[in-house]
């Protein structure tokens, strides 16, 4: 008796989406990130409120860029958020980097 196994290979892709309509980090950015993380086909999702950017790693055999944009647009009844593809990448800082950014902002004010 011969045993046959089929292996499906994930087609991992990355996309950066600009998201408008976010007004706060906890209620908006973290909610979008959480919902994206639970969506079928999403391998990793990070939403950076200060940049208004979502960086998503996804399996293209299970979802698409168009589907991800529509999914974000549909969060909260479709009235709050609007996603669009962007070439910008989210700026992810270490704690030390964040402190420098805050100090620079204070100096400018």
VOVEXNU-120444 format. One record per residue: residue in three letters; x negated, y negated, z negated of N, C-alpha, C, O in turn; residue number from 1. Coordinates in steps of 0.05 Angstrom, whole numbers, always signed. Layout:
% VOVEXNU-120444
+---------+--------+--------+--------+--------+--------+--------+--------+--------+--------+--------+--------+--------+-----+
: residuo :   n.c1 :   n.c2 :   n.c3 :  ca.c1 :  ca.c2 :  ca.c3 :   c.c1 :   c.c2 :   c.c3 :   o.c1 :   o.c2 :   o.c3 : num :
+---------+--------+--------+--------+--------+--------+--------+--------+--------+--------+--------+--------+--------+-----+
:     ALA :      X :      Y :      Z :      X :      Y :      Z :      X :      Y :      Z :      X :      Y :      Z : NUM :
...
+---------+--------+--------+--------+--------+--------+--------+--------+--------+--------+--------+--------+--------+-----+
***
This chain:
% VOVEXNU-120444
+---------+--------+--------+--------+--------+--------+--------+--------+--------+--------+--------+--------+--------+-----+
: residuo :   n.c1 :   n.c2 :   n.c3 :  ca.c1 :  ca.c2 :  ca.c3 :   c.c1 :   c.c2 :   c.c3 :   o.c1 :   o.c2 :   o.c3 : num :
+---------+--------+--------+--------+--------+--------+--------+--------+--------+--------+--------+--------+--------+-----+
:     UNK :    -17 :    +23 :     +0 :     +0 :     +0 :     +0 :    -18 :    -25 :     +0 :    -36 :    -27 :    -16 :   1 :
:     UNK :    -13 :    -43 :    +18 :    -28 :    -68 :    +20 :    -13 :    -91 :     +8 :    +11 :    -95 :    +13 :   2 :
:     UNK :    -27 :   -106 :     -8 :    -15 :   -130 :    -21 :    -23 :   -155 :     -5 :    -47 :   -159 :     +0 :   3 :
:     UNK :     -3 :   -171 :     +3 :     -9 :   -195 :    +17 :     -3 :   -219 :     -1 :    +18 :   -220 :    -13 :   4 :
:     UNK :    -21 :   -237 :     -2 :    -17 :   -262 :    -17 :    -19 :   -286 :     +2 :    -37 :   -286 :    +20 :   5 :
:     UNK :     -2 :   -304 :     -2 :     -2 :   -329 :    +13 :    -11 :   -352 :     -5 :     +1 :   -355 :    -26 :   6 :
:     UNK :    -30 :   -366 :     +4 :    -39 :   -389 :    -12 :    -32 :   -415 :     +3 :    -41 :   -419 :    +26 :   7 :
:     UNK :    -17 :   -432 :    -10 :    -11 :   -458 :     +2 :    -31 :   -478 :     -8 :    -35 :   -480 :    -32 :   8 :
:     UNK :    -43 :   -492 :    +10 :    -63 :   -512 :     +3 :    -50 :   -539 :     +0 :    -35 :   -548 :    +18 :   9 :
:     UNK :    -56 :   -552 :    -21 :    -46 :   -579 :    -25 :    -61 :   -598 :     -7 :    -85 :   -595 :     -3 :  10 :
:     UNK :    -46 :   -617 :     +4 :    -58 :   -638 :    +21 :    -59 :   -663 :     +5 :    -42 :   -681 :     +7 :  11 :
:     UNK :    -80 :   -666 :    -12 :    -82 :   -688 :    -31 :    -89 :   -714 :    -16 :   -109 :   -715 :     -1 :  12 :
:     UNK :    -73 :   -734 :    -20 :    -77 :   -760 :     -8 :    -74 :   -782 :    -30 :    -62 :   -777 :    -51 :  13 :
:     UNK :    -84 :   -805 :    -24 :    -82 :   -828 :    -43 :    -68 :   -851 :    -29 :    -71 :   -855 :     -5 :  14 :
:     UNK :    -54 :   -866 :    -45 :    -41 :   -890 :    -35 :    -41 :   -911 :    -56 :    -39 :   -905 :    -80 :  15 :
:     UNK :    -45 :   -936 :    -48 :    -42 :   -959 :    -67 :    -18 :   -975 :    -58 :    -15 :   -982 :    -35 :  16 :
:     UNK :     +0 :   -980 :    -77 :    +24 :   -994 :    -72 :    +26 :  -1020 :    -88 :    +21 :  -1019 :   -113 :  17 :
:     UNK :    +32 :  -1042 :    -75 :    +37 :  -1067 :    -90 :    +66 :  -1065 :    -99 :    +84 :  -1057 :    -84 :  18 :
:     UNK :    +71 :  -1072 :   -125 :    +98 :  -1070 :   -136 :   +106 :  -1098 :   -146 :    +93 :  -1109 :   -164 :  19 :
:     UNK :   +126 :  -1109 :   -134 :   +137 :  -1135 :   -144 :   +161 :  -1129 :   -162 :   +173 :  -1108 :   -161 :  20 :
:     UNK :   +167 :  -1148 :   -180 :   +189 :  -1146 :   -198 :   +183 :  -1137 :   -226 :   +200 :  -1137 :   -243 :  21 :
:     UNK :   +158 :  -1129 :   -231 :   +150 :  -1121 :   -258 :   +147 :  -1146 :   -275 :   +134 :  -1166 :   -266 :  22 :
:     UNK :   +158 :  -1146 :   -299 :   +156 :  -1169 :   -317 :   +141 :  -1163 :   -342 :   +134 :  -1181 :   -357 :  23 :
:     UNK :   +135 :  -1137 :   -347 :   +119 :  -1130 :   -371 :   +105 :  -1104 :   -368 :   +111 :  -1088 :   -350 :  24 :
:     UNK :    +85 :  -1100 :   -385 :    +69 :  -1075 :   -383 :    +84 :  -1051 :   -393 :    +83 :  -1030 :   -380 :  25 :
:     UNK :    +96 :  -1053 :   -416 :   +108 :  -1029 :   -429 :   +135 :  -1022 :   -415 :   +138 :   -999 :   -407 :  26 :
:     UNK :   +153 :  -1040 :   -413 :   +179 :  -1034 :   -401 :   +179 :  -1029 :   -372 :   +194 :  -1012 :   -362 :  27 :
:     UNK :   +161 :  -1042 :   -357 :   +161 :  -1039 :   -328 :   +139 :  -1020 :   -318 :   +145 :   -998 :   -308 :  28 :
:     UNK :   +114 :  -1028 :   -322 :    +92 :  -1013 :   -311 :    +91 :   -984 :   -322 :    +87 :   -965 :   -307 :  29 :
:     UNK :    +94 :   -981 :   -348 :    +93 :   -955 :   -361 :   +117 :   -938 :   -353 :   +114 :   -913 :   -350 :  30 :
:     UNK :   +140 :   -950 :   -349 :   +164 :   -935 :   -340 :   +160 :   -925 :   -312 :   +165 :   -901 :   -306 :  31 :
:     UNK :   +150 :   -942 :   -294 :   +145 :   -933 :   -266 :   +124 :   -911 :   -266 :   +127 :   -891 :   -252 :  32 :
:     UNK :   +102 :   -915 :   -281 :    +81 :   -894 :   -282 :    +92 :   -868 :   -292 :    +86 :   -847 :   -281 :  33 :
:     UNK :   +108 :   -869 :   -313 :   +120 :   -844 :   -324 :   +138 :   -830 :   -304 :   +136 :   -806 :   -301 :  34 :
:     UNK :   +155 :   -845 :   -291 :   +173 :   -833 :   -272 :   +158 :   -822 :   -248 :   +165 :   -800 :   -238 :  35 :
:     UNK :   +138 :   -836 :   -239 :   +121 :   -826 :   -216 :   +107 :   -800 :   -224 :   +106 :   -781 :   -208 :  36 :
:     UNK :    +97 :   -799 :   -249 :    +82 :   -775 :   -258 :    +99 :   -750 :   -258 :    +89 :   -728 :   -256 :  37 :
:     UNK :   +125 :   -754 :   -261 :   +144 :   -731 :   -263 :   +155 :   -724 :   -235 :   +168 :   -703 :   -233 :  38 :
:     UNK :   +150 :   -740 :   -215 :   +161 :   -735 :   -188 :   +146 :   -712 :   -175 :   +122 :   -710 :   -177 :  39 :
:     UNK :   +161 :   -694 :   -163 :   +150 :   -672 :   -149 :   +130 :   -681 :   -127 :   +136 :   -699 :   -111 :  40 :
:     UNK :   +106 :   -670 :   -127 :    +86 :   -676 :   -108 :    +66 :   -697 :   -117 :    +45 :   -700 :   -105 :  41 :
:     UNK :    +72 :   -711 :   -139 :    +53 :   -731 :   -149 :    +33 :   -717 :   -167 :    +41 :   -704 :   -187 :  42 :
:     UNK :     +8 :   -720 :   -161 :    -13 :   -707 :   -176 :    -24 :   -725 :   -198 :    -33 :   -716 :   -219 :  43 :
:     UNK :    -24 :   -751 :   -193 :    -33 :   -771 :   -212 :    -22 :   -798 :   -205 :    -20 :   -805 :   -181 :  44 :
:     UNK :    -15 :   -814 :   -225 :     -4 :   -841 :   -220 :    -14 :   -860 :   -241 :    -12 :   -853 :   -265 :  45 :
:     UNK :    -23 :   -883 :   -233 :    -32 :   -904 :   -251 :    -19 :   -930 :   -241 :    -21 :   -936 :   -217 :  46 :
:     UNK :     -6 :   -944 :   -260 :     +5 :   -970 :   -253 :     -8 :   -991 :   -270 :     -7 :   -989 :   -295 :  47 :
:     UNK :    -21 :  -1010 :   -258 :    -35 :  -1031 :   -272 :    -18 :  -1057 :   -270 :    -16 :  -1069 :   -248 :  48 :
:     UNK :     -6 :  -1064 :   -292 :    +12 :  -1087 :   -292 :     -2 :  -1113 :   -283 :     +9 :  -1128 :   -267 :  49 :
:     UNK :    -25 :  -1118 :   -294 :    -39 :  -1143 :   -288 :    -46 :  -1146 :   -258 :    -49 :  -1169 :   -248 :  50 :
:     UNK :    -49 :  -1124 :   -244 :    -55 :  -1124 :   -215 :    -30 :  -1120 :   -198 :    -31 :  -1125 :   -174 :  51 :
:     UNK :     -8 :  -1112 :   -210 :    +17 :  -1105 :   -196 :    +12 :  -1084 :   -175 :    +22 :  -1085 :   -153 :  52 :
:     UNK :     -5 :  -1064 :   -182 :    -13 :  -1043 :   -164 :     -9 :  -1016 :   -176 :    -15 :  -1011 :   -200 :  53 :
:     UNK :     +3 :   -998 :   -160 :     +4 :   -969 :   -168 :    -15 :   -954 :   -150 :    -15 :   -957 :   -126 :  54 :
:     UNK :    -32 :   -938 :   -163 :    -50 :   -920 :   -148 :    -40 :   -892 :   -153 :    -38 :   -882 :   -175 :  55 :
:     UNK :    -33 :   -878 :   -131 :    -20 :   -852 :   -133 :    -35 :   -832 :   -116 :    -42 :   -836 :    -93 :  56 :
:     UNK :    -41 :   -809 :   -129 :    -52 :   -786 :   -115 :    -29 :   -767 :   -112 :    -16 :   -760 :   -131 :  57 :
:     UNK :    -24 :   -758 :    -87 :     -1 :   -741 :    -83 :     -7 :   -718 :    -63 :    -26 :   -719 :    -48 :  58 :
:     UNK :    +10 :   -698 :    -64 :     +8 :   -675 :    -46 :    +26 :   -681 :    -22 :    +51 :   -681 :    -25 :  59 :
:     UNK :    +14 :   -686 :     +1 :    +29 :   -693 :    +25 :    +46 :   -671 :    +36 :    +62 :   -675 :    +53 :  60 :
:     UNK :    +42 :   -646 :    +25 :    +60 :   -624 :    +34 :    +86 :   -625 :    +19 :   +105 :   -611 :    +26 :  61 :
:     UNK :    +87 :   -641 :     -3 :   +111 :   -642 :    -20 :   +125 :   -669 :    -20 :   +149 :   -671 :    -25 :  62 :
:     UNK :   +111 :   -691 :    -13 :   +122 :   -717 :    -13 :   +107 :   -734 :     +7 :    +86 :   -725 :    +18 :  63 :
:     UNK :   +116 :   -758 :    +12 :   +103 :   -775 :    +32 :   +101 :   -804 :    +21 :   +113 :   -811 :     +1 :  64 :
:     UNK :    +85 :   -820 :    +36 :    +83 :   -848 :    +28 :   +110 :   -862 :    +29 :   +117 :   -877 :    +10 :  65 :
:     UNK :   +125 :   -857 :    +49 :   +152 :   -869 :    +52 :   +170 :   -861 :    +29 :   +185 :   -877 :    +18 :  66 :
:     UNK :   +169 :   -835 :    +21 :   +185 :   -825 :     -1 :   +177 :   -838 :    -27 :   +194 :   -845 :    -44 :  67 :
:     UNK :   +151 :   -842 :    -31 :   +141 :   -854 :    -56 :   +150 :   -883 :    -58 :   +158 :   -893 :    -80 :  68 :
:     UNK :   +149 :   -898 :    -36 :   +158 :   -926 :    -35 :   +188 :   -927 :    -42 :   +197 :   -943 :    -58 :  69 :
:     UNK :   +203 :   -909 :    -29 :   +232 :   -909 :    -34 :   +239 :   -901 :    -62 :   +258 :   -911 :    -74 :  70 :
:     UNK :   +223 :   -883 :    -74 :   +227 :   -874 :   -101 :   +223 :   -898 :   -121 :   +240 :   -902 :   -138 :  71 :
:     UNK :   +202 :   -913 :   -117 :   +197 :   -936 :   -134 :   +219 :   -957 :   -131 :   +229 :   -968 :   -150 :  72 :
:     UNK :   +226 :   -962 :   -105 :   +247 :   -981 :   -100 :   +274 :   -974 :   -113 :   +290 :   -991 :   -120 :  73 :
:     UNK :   +278 :   -948 :   -117 :   +303 :   -938 :   -129 :   +304 :   -937 :   -159 :   +325 :   -933 :   -171 :  74 :
:     UNK :   +281 :   -941 :   -172 :   +280 :   -941 :   -202 :   +296 :   -965 :   -212 :   +296 :   -986 :   -200 :  75 :
:     UNK :   +311 :   -960 :   -233 :   +328 :   -981 :   -246 :   +350 :   -990 :   -227 :   +358 :  -1013 :   -226 :  76 :
:     UNK :   +361 :   -971 :   -213 :   +384 :   -977 :   -196 :   +377 :   -990 :   -169 :   +395 :   -998 :   -154 :  77 :
:     UNK :   +352 :   -994 :   -164 :   +344 :  -1006 :   -139 :   +344 :  -1036 :   -138 :   +340 :  -1048 :   -117 :  78 :
:     UNK :   +349 :  -1048 :   -161 :   +352 :  -1078 :   -161 :   +327 :  -1092 :   -171 :   +325 :  -1117 :   -167 :  79 :
:     UNK :   +308 :  -1079 :   -184 :   +285 :  -1093 :   -197 :   +259 :  -1092 :   -181 :   +247 :  -1113 :   -177 :  80 :
:     UNK :   +251 :  -1069 :   -172 :   +224 :  -1065 :   -162 :   +224 :  -1062 :   -131 :   +242 :  -1050 :   -120 :  81 :
:     UNK :   +203 :  -1072 :   -119 :   +199 :  -1069 :    -90 :   +170 :  -1061 :    -86 :   +151 :  -1076 :    -94 :  82 :
:     UNK :   +166 :  -1038 :    -74 :   +139 :  -1028 :    -69 :   +132 :  -1031 :    -39 :   +149 :  -1028 :    -22 :  83 :
:     UNK :   +106 :  -1036 :    -34 :    +97 :  -1037 :     -7 :    +68 :  -1028 :     -6 :    +53 :  -1033 :    -26 :  84 :
:     UNK :    +59 :  -1016 :    +15 :    +32 :  -1006 :    +17 :    +12 :  -1030 :    +18 :    +18 :  -1050 :    +31 :  85 :
:     UNK :    -10 :  -1026 :     +5 :    -30 :  -1047 :     +4 :    -58 :  -1035 :     +6 :    -61 :  -1011 :     +0 :  86 :
:     UNK :    -77 :  -1050 :    +15 :   -105 :  -1040 :    +16 :   -119 :  -1047 :    -10 :   -142 :  -1037 :    -14 :  87 :
:     UNK :   -107 :  -1063 :    -27 :   -119 :  -1070 :    -53 :   -120 :  -1045 :    -71 :   -102 :  -1028 :    -70 :  88 :
:     UNK :   -140 :  -1044 :    -87 :   -142 :  -1023 :   -107 :   -137 :  -1035 :   -135 :   -145 :  -1058 :   -140 :  89 :
:     UNK :   -126 :  -1020 :   -152 :   -122 :  -1029 :   -180 :   -149 :  -1033 :   -193 :   -167 :  -1016 :   -190 :  90 :
:     UNK :   -151 :  -1054 :   -209 :   -176 :  -1059 :   -224 :   -173 :  -1046 :   -251 :   -158 :  -1054 :   -268 :  91 :
:     UNK :   -189 :  -1025 :   -254 :   -188 :  -1010 :   -280 :   -213 :  -1017 :   -296 :   -236 :  -1012 :   -287 :  92 :
:     UNK :   -209 :  -1029 :   -319 :   -231 :  -1039 :   -336 :   -236 :  -1021 :   -360 :   -217 :  -1008 :   -370 :  93 :
:     UNK :   -260 :  -1022 :   -370 :   -265 :  -1011 :   -396 :   -257 :  -1031 :   -417 :   -250 :  -1054 :   -410 :  94 :
:     UNK :   -256 :  -1024 :   -442 :   -248 :  -1043 :   -463 :   -268 :  -1067 :   -464 :   -259 :  -1089 :   -468 :  95 :
:     UNK :   -293 :  -1062 :   -460 :   -313 :  -1083 :   -460 :   -308 :  -1103 :   -437 :   -310 :  -1127 :   -441 :  96 :
:     UNK :   -301 :  -1092 :   -414 :   -295 :  -1108 :   -391 :   -270 :  -1125 :   -396 :   -270 :  -1149 :   -390 :  97 :
:     UNK :   -250 :  -1113 :   -408 :   -225 :  -1128 :   -414 :   -231 :  -1151 :   -434 :   -220 :  -1173 :   -431 :  98 :
:     UNK :   -248 :  -1146 :   -453 :   -255 :  -1168 :   -472 :   -269 :  -1191 :   -458 :   -263 :  -1214 :   -464 :  99 :
:     UNK :   -287 :  -1185 :   -439 :   -300 :  -1205 :   -424 :   -280 :  -1221 :   -407 :   -282 :  -1246 :   -406 : 100 :
:     UNK :   -261 :  -1207 :   -395 :   -241 :  -1221 :   -379 :   -225 :  -1240 :   -396 :   -220 :  -1263 :   -388 : 101 :
:     UNK :   -217 :  -1231 :   -420 :   -202 :  -1248 :   -438 :   -218 :  -1272 :   -447 :   -207 :  -1294 :   -449 : 102 :
:     UNK :   -243 :  -1268 :   -453 :   -260 :  -1291 :   -461 :   -263 :  -1311 :   -439 :   -263 :  -1335 :   -444 : 103 :
:     UNK :   -266 :  -1301 :   -414 :   -268 :  -1319 :   -391 :   -242 :  -1335 :   -387 :   -243 :  -1359 :   -380 : 104 :
:     UNK :   -220 :  -1322 :   -391 :   -194 :  -1336 :   -388 :   -192 :  -1358 :   -409 :   -183 :  -1380 :   -402 : 105 :
:     UNK :   -200 :  -1352 :   -433 :   -198 :  -1372 :   -455 :   -216 :  -1396 :   -449 :   -209 :  -1419 :   -454 : 106 :
:     UNK :   -240 :  -1391 :   -438 :   -259 :  -1413 :   -431 :   -247 :  -1431 :   -410 :   -251 :  -1455 :   -411 : 107 :
:     UNK :   -233 :  -1419 :   -391 :   -221 :  -1435 :   -369 :   -198 :  -1452 :   -378 :   -193 :  -1473 :   -366 : 108 :
:     UNK :   -184 :  -1444 :   -399 :   -161 :  -1459 :   -409 :   -169 :  -1481 :   -425 :   -151 :  -1496 :   -435 : 109 :
+---------+--------+--------+--------+--------+--------+--------+--------+--------+--------+--------+--------+--------+-----+
***
